[in-house]
Amino acid sequence: MSSSSPATPPADARPDAASAARPAAAYISPLHSPLLDDRGPRPLLLLGSTGSIGVSALKVVAEHPERFRVVGLAGARNMERLAAQAAVWRPRLLGALDGAAADRLRALLPTGYRPEIVTGQDGYVAMATHPDAAMVLAAQVGAAGLAPTLAAAETGKVVALANKESLVLAGDLFRTVCRRSGAVVLPVDSEHNAVFQALAGHDLADVERIVLTASGGPFRGRDLGFLGSVTREQALNHPNWSMGAKITIDSATLMNKGLEVIEACHLYGVGLERIGVVVHPQSIVHSLVHYRDGSFLAHLGAPDMRIPIAYCLSFPHRLPLSMQPLDLVRAGTLTFEEPDLSSFACLQLAMRALAGGPELPVVLNAANEAAVAAFLADRIRFLDIPALIGRALDEMDVSSGAADLAAIQALDAATRRTVGEWIARAERTAP
Ligand SMILES: NC(=O)c1ccc[n+]([C@@H]2O[C@H](COP(=O)([O-])OP(=O)(O)OC[C@H]3O[C@@H](n4cnc5c(N)ncnc54)[C@H](OP(=O)(O)O)[C@@H]3O)[C@@H](O)[C@H]2O)c1
């Protein structure tokens, strides 16, 4: 290990006031719910079933069909995949992005199978709050996942949370809602799941620091000169993980780790000064908890999202999974290094946003989603992503606040609009 001190936020990013205002370290939600007392197969609803996490989740379910009952599946545009999943699992509820997608879906379903099909945000919210669902897997991508995930929490569901953007946008709101409704949040994100497991049976008050590991993405060790000319294909080529396009670009910019730092602060109720980030290119150690007696508890495993997904879906039990066990001898040397905050500005921008109060993470996330979509459409360069986010943090008017869902969604929309205008103007003036 080349560094014994995982990267800390820059001194000017320490959120002294913000962390002082937060409650003492405490997990975001209760960990017990009558919905976890299985008296039969666990009723499961998957939002984002057609994505990378959704597909992995259904593989877990397929290995243990007696343990789960799939009550709903939601995709957005990929109706071929949703129809194929629905044909296997026959849930009574299906969700699609809009009426056109729903019509395509209906035409693809097997004869004689007539589920209820709902559409759009209202439809996803109706699914997430449906009385038949005990556990909701929140695996839609981006801010679009916020309203249904929050609605699931408001109705006291067990939320297996992959959609990290929900906590980035509304972490404080989730904490309040879960305390009131009794909803349980279980982290699917591999790093937070690792921390969750390393904390089991321990007191958060004994935690010195939470150390999130980062693979470093495809451009680890590269300088700004190199990053200036990388292509979309290079950025989509993650060395260890197979994921959706947006999170893969976030991994290449290190914004994914920035979002995860914010997610960790909200999940565990700790300030930024108690989160570290260390680059670990092998993606075997998924994160660590450093206790005040000097002990470090780490979670190790193959880089396969079925492991944290299965942990959440079967919580508080564990399910056997058919996969090659991790072979530490074959894995060989495990290395750790400091993240390069100057070449990968997004990590620092996320820390700055968290330190700046609840509005700036909304601006950060919306600017990032707009910039990543433009990069994936070949409209901007890789280094334009952090530049646009930094400009949005500097210039967006956040006076309307981010205290509730409506305010968050308004600020999210305003930021996307503004960043979209900046991109369009730059295209018009480009030689
Ligand atoms: N992949 C991973 O290994 C991983 C690890 C940790 C956390 N996560 C988090 O999990 C979430 C999903 O990631 P992913 O990699 O599975 O993404 P993905 O493969 O791109 O899948 C995204 C899912 O969201 C749906 N979707 C897209 N736009 C939507 C919209 N406007 N409204 C509602 N649903 C929409 C997609 O539907 P269609 O495909 O039908 O259009 C798909 O089901 C993200 O928040 C990500 O950060 C992922």
The ligand as a MOL file (V3000), in Angstrom:
LIG
                    3D

  0  0  0     0  0            999 V3000
M  V30 BEGIN CTAB
M  V30 COUNTS 48 52 0 0 0
M  V30 BEGIN ATOM
M  V30 1 N -24.3570 -0.6130 -12.8650 0
M  V30 2 C -23.7330 -0.6910 -11.7080 0
M  V30 3 O -22.8600 -1.5340 -11.5240 0
M  V30 4 C -24.0950 0.2490 -10.5950 0
M  V30 5 C -23.3940 0.1680 -9.3910 0
M  V30 6 C -23.7710 0.9910 -8.3410 0
M  V30 7 C -24.8060 1.8940 -8.4920 0
M  V30 8 N -25.4490 1.9630 -9.6700 0 CHG=1
M  V30 9 C -26.5380 2.9450 -9.8150 0
M  V30 10 O -27.7230 2.2540 -10.2010 0
M  V30 11 C -28.5150 3.0830 -11.0610 0
M  V30 12 C -28.7390 2.3300 -12.3580 0
M  V30 13 O -27.4860 2.1130 -12.9800 0
M  V30 14 P -27.3320 1.1290 -14.2190 0
M  V30 15 O -25.8790 0.9810 -14.4540 0
M  V30 16 O -28.1690 -0.0830 -14.0040 0 CHG=-1
M  V30 17 O -27.9640 2.0350 -15.3820 0
M  V30 18 P -28.5160 1.5860 -16.8060 0
M  V30 19 O -27.9590 0.2720 -17.1990 0
M  V30 20 O -28.3230 2.7470 -17.7030 0
M  V30 21 O -30.0850 1.3800 -16.5240 0
M  V30 22 C -30.8790 2.4550 -16.1830 0
M  V30 23 C -32.3060 2.0350 -15.9310 0
M  V30 24 O -33.0850 3.2200 -15.7280 0
M  V30 25 C -34.1090 3.2770 -16.7260 0
M  V30 26 N -34.3180 4.6720 -17.1030 0
M  V30 27 C -33.6100 5.4200 -17.9800 0
M  V30 28 N -34.1200 6.6540 -18.0740 0
M  V30 29 C -35.1810 6.6880 -17.2400 0
M  V30 30 C -36.1350 7.6850 -16.9150 0
M  V30 31 N -36.1010 8.8990 -17.4610 0
M  V30 32 N -37.0970 7.3810 -16.0200 0
M  V30 33 C -37.1400 6.1560 -15.4430 0
M  V30 34 N -36.2730 5.1590 -15.7250 0
M  V30 35 C -35.3050 5.4340 -16.6050 0
M  V30 36 C -33.6130 2.4410 -17.8670 0
M  V30 37 O -34.6910 1.9980 -18.6790 0
M  V30 38 P -34.4960 1.5730 -20.2430 0
M  V30 39 O -33.1660 0.8810 -20.3310 0
M  V30 40 O -35.6660 0.6600 -20.4740 0
M  V30 41 O -34.5660 2.8130 -21.0670 0
M  V30 42 C -32.9380 1.3050 -17.1160 0
M  V30 43 O -33.8860 0.4020 -16.6400 0
M  V30 44 C -27.7200 4.3890 -11.2310 0
M  V30 45 O -28.1850 5.3190 -10.3040 0
M  V30 46 C -26.2950 3.9910 -10.8930 0
M  V30 47 O -25.5410 5.0620 -10.3820 0
M  V30 48 C -25.1280 1.1720 -10.7340 0
M  V30 END ATOM
M  V30 BEGIN BOND
M  V30 1 1 1 2
M  V30 2 2 2 3
M  V30 3 1 2 4
M  V30 4 1 4 5
M  V30 5 2 4 48
M  V30 6 2 5 6
M  V30 7 1 6 7
M  V30 8 2 7 8
M  V30 9 1 8 9
M  V30 10 1 8 48
M  V30 11 1 9 10
M  V30 12 1 9 46
M  V30 13 1 10 11
M  V30 14 1 11 12
M  V30 15 1 11 44
M  V30 16 1 12 13
M  V30 17 1 13 14
M  V30 18 2 14 15
M  V30 19 1 14 16
M  V30 20 1 14 17
M  V30 21 1 17 18
M  V30 22 2 18 19
M  V30 23 1 18 20
M  V30 24 1 18 21
M  V30 25 1 21 22
M  V30 26 1 22 23
M  V30 27 1 23 24
M  V30 28 1 23 42
M  V30 29 1 24 25
M  V30 30 1 25 26
M  V30 31 1 25 36
M  V30 32 1 26 27
M  V30 33 1 26 35
M  V30 34 2 27 28
M  V30 35 1 28 29
M  V30 36 1 29 30
M  V30 37 2 29 35
M  V30 38 1 30 31
M  V30 39 2 30 32
M  V30 40 1 32 33
M  V30 41 2 33 34
M  V30 42 1 34 35
M  V30 43 1 36 37
M  V30 44 1 36 42
M  V30 45 1 37 38
M  V30 46 2 38 39
M  V30 47 1 38 40
M  V30 48 1 38 41
M  V30 49 1 42 43
M  V30 50 1 44 45
M  V30 51 1 44 46
M  V30 52 1 46 47
M  V30 END BOND
M  V30 END CTAB
M  END
